[in-house]
Amino acid sequence: MTPLATTLLTEEELRRIAATIAEAEATTSGEIRVNIHNRRSWRERKLSLHDLALKHFRELGMDKTAEKTGVLIFLCVHDRAFHIVADEGIHTKIGQEYWTALAETMARHFKTEKFCEGICFAVREIGELLTKEFPVIPGDTNELSNDVSFT
């Protein structure tokens, strides 16, 4: 377990998030990942939060999914900020309003320190969206790990 997991999420909550991702992906060809960034501020690195999230999106191989349907929930602990990145296949169908509303709901959970609940809520919502727009196809495989990653 990383030191971060003991302060932000318990081992049980990490397992719960991974299980929620697996459940959400069962009916879609999309891929969902959660990454928790525990390094220094993106501001100190002179990157925008969006640019840092995109960097990790690529490092996690999310831009390599077959259908271009990856979604990353990126949390930057030191700055108490998060960002959601969706691949180009999703952006052709989903408007910014959806992501803004989802982020607002997540933020309400996070303000009360219900991090696991906020993340699981977002994963379920994204799963429902991906199921509608990108239903599971015959022969689909889980292309990416469902475990929360830490950077």
Contact map, one row per residue, 1 for C-alpha under 8 A:
1110110000100000000000000000000000000000000000000000000000000000000000000000000000000000000000000000000000000000000000000000000000000000000000000000000
1111110000000000000000000000000000000000000000000000000000000000000000000000000000000000000000000000000000000000000000000000000000000000000000000000000
1111111000000000000000000000000000000000000000000000000000000000000000000000000000000000000000000000000000000000000000000000000000000000000000000000000
0111111110000000000000000000000000000100000000000000000000000000000000000000000000000000000000000000000000000000000000000000000000000000000000000000000
1111111111100100000000000000000000000000000000000000000000000000000000000000000000000000000000000000000000000000000000000000000000000000000000000000000
1111111111100000000000000000000000000000000000000000000000000000000000000000000000000000000000000000000000000000000000000000000000000000000000000000000
0011111111000000000000000000000000000000000000000000000000000000000000000000000000000000000000000000000000000000000000000000000000000000000000000000000
0001111111000000000000000000000000000000000000000000000000000000000000000000000000000000000000000000000000000000001000000000000000000000000000000000000
0001111111111100000000000000000000000000000000000000000000000000000000000000000000000000000000000000000000000000001100000000000000000000000000000000000
0000111111111100000000000000000000000000000000000000000000000000000000000000000000000000000000000000000000000000000000000000000000000000000000000000000
1000110011111110000000000000000000000000000000000000000000000000000000000000000000000000000000000000000000000000000000000000000000000000000000000000000
0000000011111111000000000000000000000000000000000000000000000000000000000000000000000000000000000000000000000000000000000000000000000000000000000000000
0000000011111111100000000000000000000000000000000000000000000000000000000000000000000000000000000000000000000000000100000000000000000000000000000000000
0000100011111111110000000000000000000000000000000000000000000000000000000000000000000000000000000000000000000000000100000000000000000000000000000011000
0000000000111111111000000000000000000000000000000000000000000000000000000000000000000000000000000000000000000000000000000000000000000000000000000010000
0000000000011111111100000000000000000000000000000000000000000000000000000000000000000000000000000000000000000000000000010000000000000000000000000000000
0000000000001111111110000000000000000000000000000000000000000000000000000000000000000000000000000000000000000000000100110000000000000000000000000011000
0000000000000111111111000000000000000000000000000000000000000000000000000000000000000000000000000000000000000000000000000000000000000000000000000111000
0000000000000011111111100000000000000000000000000000000000000000000000000000000000000000000000000000000000000000000000000000000000000000000000000100000
0000000000000001111111110000000000000000000000000000000000000000000000000000000000000000000000000000000000000000000000010011000000000000000000000000000
0000000000000000111111111000000110000000000000000000000000000000000000000000000000000000000000000000000000000000000000010011001000000000000000000100000
0000000000000000011111111100000000000000000000000000000000000000000000000000000000000000000000000000000000000000000000000000000000000000000000000100000
0000000000000000001111111110000000000000000000000000000000000000000000000000000000000000000000000000000000000000000000000000000000000000000000000000000
0000000000000000000111111111000000000000000000000000000000000000000000000000000000000000000000000000000000000000000000000011011100000000000000000000000
0000000000000000000011111111111100000000000000000000000000000000000000000000000000000000000000000000000000000000000000000000001000000000000001000000000
0000000000000000000001111111000000000000000000000000000000000000000000000000000000000000000000000000000000000000000000000000000000000001000000000000000
0000000000000000000000111111100000000000000000000000000000000000000000000000000000000000000000000000000000000000000000000000001000100011000000000000000
0000000000000000000000011111110000000000000000000000000000000000000000000000000000000000000000000000000000000000000000000000001001100111100000000000000
0000000000000000000000001011111000000000000000000000000000000000001010000000000000000000000000000000000000000000000000000000000001100111100110000000000
0000000000000000000000001001111100000000000000000000000000000000001111100000000000000000000000000000000000000000000000000000001001100111000000000000000
0000000000000000000000001000111110000000000000000000000000000100100011100000000000000000000000000000000000000000000000000000000000000000000001110000000
0000000000000000000010001000011111000000000000000000000000000000000001111000000000000000000000000000000000000000000000000010011000000000000000000100000
0000000000000000000010000000001111100000000000000000000000000000000001111000000000000000000000000000000000000000000000000000000000000000000000011111100
0000000000000000000000000000000111110000000000000000000000000000000000011110000000000000000000000000000000000000000000000000000000000000000000000011100
0000000000000000000000000000000011111000000000000000000000000000000000011110000000000000000000000000000000000000000000000000000000000000000000000001111
0000000000000000000000000000000001111100000000000000000000000000000000000111100000000000000000000000000000000000000000000000000000000000000000000001111
0000000000000000000000000000000000111110000000000000000000000000000000000111100000000000000000000000000000000000000000000000000000000000000000000000011
0001000000000000000000000000000000011111000000000000000000000000000000000001110000000000000000000000000000000000000000000000000000000000000000000000011
0000000000000000000000000000000000001111100000000000000000000000000000000001110000000000000000000000000000000000000000000000000000000000000000000000001
0000000000000000000000000000000000000111110110000000000000000000000000000000010000000000000000000000000000000000000000000000000000000000000000000000000
0000000000000000000000000000000000000011111110000000000000000000000000000001011000000000000000000000000000000000000000000000000000000000000000000000000
0000000000000000000000000000000000000001111111111001000000000000000000000000000000000000000000000000000000000000000000000000000000000000000000000000000
0000000000000000000000000000000000000000111111111000000000000000000000000000000000000000000000000000000000000000000000000000000000000000000000000000000
0000000000000000000000000000000000000001111111100000000000000000000000000000000000000000000000000000000000000000000000000000000000000000000000000000000
0000000000000000000000000000000000000001111111100000000000000000000000000000000000000000000000000000000000000000000000000000000000000000000000000000000
0000000000000000000000000000000000000000011111110000000000000000000000000000000000000000000000000000000000000000000000000000000000000000000000000000000
0000000000000000000000000000000000000000011111111011000000000000000000000000000000000000000000000000000000000000000000000000000000000000000000000000000
0000000000000000000000000000000000000000011001111111000000000000000000000000000000000000000000000000000000000000000000000000000000000000000000000000000
0000000000000000000000000000000000000000011000111111100000000000000000000000000001100000000000000000000000000000000000000000000000000000000000000000000
0000000000000000000000000000000000000000000000011111110000000000000000000000000000101000000000000000000000000000000000000000000000000000000000000000000
0000000000000000000000000000000000000000000000111111111000000000000000000000000000000000000000000000000000000000000000000000000000000000000000000000000
0000000000000000000000000000000000000000010000111111111100000000000000000000000000000000000000000000000000000000000000000000000000000000000000000000000
0000000000000000000000000000000000000000000000001111111110000000000000000100000000111000000000000000000000000000000000000000000000000000000000000000000
0000000000000000000000000000000000000000000000000111111111000000000000000000000000001000000000000000000000000000000000000000000000000000000000000000000
0000000000000000000000000000000000000000000000000011111111100000000000000000000000000000000000000000000000000000000000000000000000000000000000000000000
0000000000000000000000000000000000000000000000000001111111110000000000000000000000000000000000000000000000000000000000000000000000000000000000000000000
0000000000000000000000000000000000000000000000000000111111111110000000010000000000001000000000000000000000000000000000000000000000000000000000000000000
0000000000000000000000000000000000000000000000000000011111111110000000000000000000000000000000000000000000000000000000000000000000000000000000000000000
0000000000000000000000000000000000000000000000000000001111111100000000000000000000000000000000000000000000000000000000000000000000000000000000000000000
0000000000000000000000000000000000000000000000000000000111111100000000000000000000000000000000000000000000000000000000000000000000000000000000000000000
0000000000000000000000000000000000000000000000000000000011111111100000000000000000000000000000000000000000000000000000000000000000000000000000010000000
0000000000000000000000000000001000000000000000000000000011111111100001110000000000000010000000000000000000000000000000000000000000000000000000010000000
0000000000000000000000000000000000000000000000000000000011001111100101000000000000000010000000000000000000000000000000000000000000000000000000000000000
0000000000000000000000000000000000000000000000000000000000001111110100000000000000000000000000000000000000000000000000000000000000000000000000000000000
0000000000000000000000000000001000000000000000000000000000001111111111000000000000000000000000000000000000000000000000000000000000000000000000100000000
0000000000000000000000000000000000000000000000000000000000000001111110000000000000000000000000000000000000000000000000000000000000000000000000000000000
0000000000000000000000000000110000000000000000000000000000000000111110000000000000000000100000000000000000000000000000000000000000000000000000000000000
0000000000000000000000000000010000000000000000000000000000000011111111000000000000000011110000000000000000000000000000000000000000000000000000000000000
0000000000000000000000000000111000000000000000000000000000000000111111100000000000000111110000000000000000000000000000000000000001000100000000000000000
0000000000000000000000000000011110000000000000000000000000000110100111110000000000000110010000000000000000000000000000000000000000000000000000000000000
0000000000000000000000000000011110000000000000000000000000000100000011111000000000011110000000000000000000000000000000000000000000000000000000000000000
0000000000000000000000000000000111100000000000000000000010000100000001111100000000011100000000000000000000000000000000000000000000000000000000000000000
0000000000000000000000000000000111100000000000000000000000000000000000111110000001111000000000000000000000000000000000100000000000000000000000000000000
0000000000000000000000000000000001111000000000000000100000000000000000011111000001111000000000000000000000000000000000000000000000000000000000000000000
0000000000000000000000000000000001111000000000000000000000000000000000001111100111100000000000000000000000000000000000000000000000000000000000000000000
0000000000000000000000000000000000011110100000000000000000000000000000000111111111000000000000000000000000000000000000000000000000000000000000000000000
0000000000000000000000000000000000011110000000000000000000000000000000000011111110000000000000000000000000000000000000000000000000000000000000000000000
0000000000000000000000000000000000000111100000000000000000000000000000000001111110000000000000000000000000000000000000000000000000000000000000000000000
0000000000000000000000000000000000000000100000000000000000000000000000000001111110000000000000000000000000000000000000000000000000000000000000000000000
0000000000000000000000000000000000000000000000000000000000000000000000000011111111000000000000000000000000000000000000000000000000000000000000000000000
0000000000000000000000000000000000000000000000000000000000000000000000000011111111100000000000000000000000000000000000000000000000000000000000000000000
0000000000000000000000000000000000000000000000001000000000000000000000001111000111110000000000000000000000000000000000000000000000000000000000000000000
0000000000000000000000000000000000000000000000001100100000000000000000001110000011111000000000000000001000000000000000000000000000000000000000000000000
0000000000000000000000000000000000000000000000000000100000000000000000111100000001111100000000000010001000000000000000000000000000000000000000000000000
0000000000000000000000000000000000000000000000000100110010000000000000111100000000111110000000000000000000000000000000000000000000000000000000000000000
0000000000000000000000000000000000000000000000000000000000000000000011110000000000011111011000000000000000000000000000000000000000000000000000000000000
0000000000000000000000000000000000000000000000000000000000000110000111100000000000001111111000000000000000000000000000000000000000000000000000000000000
0000000000000000000000000000000000000000000000000000000000000000000110000000000000000111111100000000000000000000000000000000000000000000000000000000000
0000000000000000000000000000000000000000000000000000000000000000001110000000000000000011111110000000000000000000000000000000000000000000000000000000000
0000000000000000000000000000000000000000000000000000000000000000000111000000000000000111111111000000000000000000000000000000000000000000000000000000000
0000000000000000000000000000000000000000000000000000000000000000000000000000000000000111111111100000000000000000000000000000000000000000000000000000000
0000000000000000000000000000000000000000000000000000000000000000000000000000000000000001111111000000000000000000000000000000000000000000000000000000000
0000000000000000000000000000000000000000000000000000000000000000000000000000000000000000111111100000000000000000000000000000000000001000000000000000000
0000000000000000000000000000000000000000000000000000000000000000000000000000000000000000011111110100000000000000000000000000000000000000000000000000000
0000000000000000000000000000000000000000000000000000000000000000000000000000000000000000001011111110000000000000000000000000000000000000000000000000000
0000000000000000000000000000000000000000000000000000000000000000000000000000000000000000000001111111000000000000000000000000000000000000000000000000000
0000000000000000000000000000000000000000000000000000000000000000000000000000000000000000000000111111100000000000000000000000000000000000000000000000000
0000000000000000000000000000000000000000000000000000000000000000000000000000000000000000000001111111110000000000000000000000000000000000000000000000000
0000000000000000000000000000000000000000000000000000000000000000000000000000000000010000000000111111111000000000000000000000000000000000000000000000000
0000000000000000000000000000000000000000000000000000000000000000000000000000000000000000000000011111111100000000000000000000000000000000000000000000000
0000000000000000000000000000000000000000000000000000000000000000000000000000000000000000000000001111111110000000000000000000000000000000000000000000000
0000000000000000000000000000000000000000000000000000000000000000000000000000000000000000000000000111111111000000000000000100100000000000000000000000000
0000000000000000000000000000000000000000000000000000000000000000000000000000000000110000000000000011111111100000000000000000000000000000000000000000000
0000000000000000000000000000000000000000000000000000000000000000000000000000000000000000000000000001111111110000000000000000000000000000000000000000000
0000000000000000000000000000000000000000000000000000000000000000000000000000000000000000000000000000111111111000000001000000000000000000000000000000000
0000000000000000000000000000000000000000000000000000000000000000000000000000000000000000000000000000011111111100000001101100000000000000000000000000000
0000000000000000000000000000000000000000000000000000000000000000000000000000000000000000000000000000001111111110000001000000000000000000000000000000000
0000000000000000000000000000000000000000000000000000000000000000000000000000000000000000000000000000000111111111000001000000000000000000000000000000000
0000000000000000000000000000000000000000000000000000000000000000000000000000000000000000000000000000000011111111111011000000000000000000000000000000000
0000000000000000000000000000000000000000000000000000000000000000000000000000000000000000000000000000000001111111111001000000000000000000000000000000000
0000000000000000000000000000000000000000000000000000000000000000000000000000000000000000000000000000000000111111110000000000000000000000000000000000000
0000000000000000000000000000000000000000000000000000000000000000000000000000000000000000000000000000000000011111110000000000000000000000000000000000000
0000000000000000000000000000000000000000000000000000000000000000000000000000000000000000000000000000000000001111111000000000000000000000000000000000000
0000000000000000000000000000000000000000000000000000000000000000000000000000000000000000000000000000000000001111111111000000000000000000000000000000000
0000000110000000000000000000000000000000000000000000000000000000000000000000000000000000000000000000000000001100111111100000000000000000000000000000000
0000000010001100100000000000000000000000000000000000000000000000000000000000000000000000000000000000000000000000011111110000000000000000000000000000000
0000000000000000000000000000000000000000000000000000000000000000000000000000000000000000000000000000000000001000011111111000000000000000000000000000000
0000000000000000000000000000000000000000000000000000000000000000000000000000000000000000000000000000000011111100011111111100000000000000000000000000000
0000000000000000100000000000000000000000000000000000000000000000000000001000000000000000000000000000000001000000001111111110000000000000000000000000000
0000000000000001100110000000000000000000000000000000000000000000000000000000000000000000000000000000000000000000000111111111000000000000000000000000000
0000000000000000000000000000000000000000000000000000000000000000000000000000000000000000000000000000000001000000000011111111100000000000000000000000000
0000000000000000000000000000000000000000000000000000000000000000000000000000000000000000000000000000010001000000000001111111110000000000000000000000000
0000000000000000000110010000000100000000000000000000000000000000000000000000000000000000000000000000000000000000000000111111111000000000000000000000000
0000000000000000000110010000000000000000000000000000000000000000000000000000000000000000000000000000000000000000000000011111111100000000000000000000000
0000000000000000000000000000000000000000000000000000000000000000000000000000000000000000000000000000010000000000000000001111111110000000000000000000000
0000000000000000000000010000000100000000000000000000000000000000000000000000000000000000000000000000000000000000000000000111111111000000000000000000000
0000000000000000000010011011010100000000000000000000000000000000000000000000000000000000000000000000000000000000000000000011111111100000000000000000000
0000000000000000000000010000000000000000000000000000000000000000000000000000000000000000000000000000000000000000000000000001111111110000000000000000000
0000000000000000000000000000000000000000000000000000000000000000000000000000000000000000000000000000000000000000000000000000111111111000000000000000000
0000000000000000000000000001110000000000000000000000000000000000000010000000000000000000000000000000000000000000000000000000011111111110000000000000000
0000000000000000000000000011110000000000000000000000000000000000000000000000000000000000000000000000000000000000000000000000001111111111000000000000000
0000000000000000000000000000000000000000000000000000000000000000000000000000000000000000000000000000000000000000000000000000000111111110000000000000000
0000000000000000000000000000000000000000000000000000000000000000000000000000000000000000000010000000000000000000000000000000000011111110000000000000000
0000000000000000000000000001110000000000000000000000000000000000000010000000000000000000000000000000000000000000000000000000000001111111000000000000000
0000000000000000000000000011110000000000000000000000000000000000000000000000000000000000000000000000000000000000000000000000000001111111100000000000000
0000000000000000000000000111110000000000000000000000000000000000000000000000000000000000000000000000000000000000000000000000000000100111110100000000000
0000000000000000000000000001100000000000000000000000000000000000000000000000000000000000000000000000000000000000000000000000000000000011111100000000000
0000000000000000000000000000000000000000000000000000000000000000000000000000000000000000000000000000000000000000000000000000000000000001111100000000000
0000000000000000000000000000000000000000000000000000000000000000000000000000000000000000000000000000000000000000000000000000000000000000111110000000000
0000000000000000000000000000100000000000000000000000000000000000000000000000000000000000000000000000000000000000000000000000000000000001111111000000000
0000000000000000000000000000100000000000000000000000000000000000000000000000000000000000000000000000000000000000000000000000000000000000001111100000000
0000000000000000000000001000001000000000000000000000000000000000000000000000000000000000000000000000000000000000000000000000000000000000000111111000000
0000000000000000000000000000001000000000000000000000000000000000100000000000000000000000000000000000000000000000000000000000000000000000000011111000000
0000000000000000000000000000001010000000000000000000000000001100000000000000000000000000000000000000000000000000000000000000000000000000000001111100000
0000000000000000000000000000000010000000000000000000000000000000000000000000000000000000000000000000000000000000000000000000000000000000000001111110000
0000000000000000011011000000000110000000000000000000000000000000000000000000000000000000000000000000000000000000000000000000000000000000000000011111000
0000000000000110110000000000000011000000000000000000000000000000000000000000000000000000000000000000000000000000000000000000000000000000000000001111100
0000000000000100110000000000000011110000000000000000000000000000000000000000000000000000000000000000000000000000000000000000000000000000000000000111110
0000000000000000000000000000000011110000000000000000000000000000000000000000000000000000000000000000000000000000000000000000000000000000000000000011111
0000000000000000000000000000000000111100000000000000000000000000000000000000000000000000000000000000000000000000000000000000000000000000000000000001111
0000000000000000000000000000000000111110000000000000000000000000000000000000000000000000000000000000000000000000000000000000000000000000000000000000111
